[in-house]
Amino acid sequence: MSCTKKLFKQVSQSGMLTYTIKLDGIPLLAQASKSTANDLIIVVSNKLSEPNLLVLYSKRWHIECLFANLKSKGFNFDTHFTAKDRIGNLTKLIVLGYAICYLIGLFRACYKPIVVK
């Protein structure tokens, strides 16, 4: 049985696993769980005192999705600016545009639901 399958089986039985590991001599905290889609989720951090990394990461996940969408899906946010004020202003404008697109999508979905394939 592969290491991933073994870990997945252990997570399935206990719900969540927490390990303290060392990588290149650096102590790290690793937590594993299953998603609602039955995927294995593993989060690793150097915050050894954090009792629930998965909750912390789930809050950050929305920001990760935002930046993933800004880098692709039509926004193509990839800049080579070095001036912090310009990067900040550009980021604000792009996030505002993203929020407007998101709200339009929610509004339209109320009248014509989005078909998930």
Buried (B, 14 or more C-beta within 10 A) or exposed (E): EEEEEEBBEEBEEEEEBBEEEEEEEEEBBBBBBBEEEEEBBBBBEEEEEBEEBBEBBEEEEEEEEBBEBBEEEEBEBEEEEEEEEEEEEBBEEBBEBBEEBEEEEEEEEEEEEEEEE
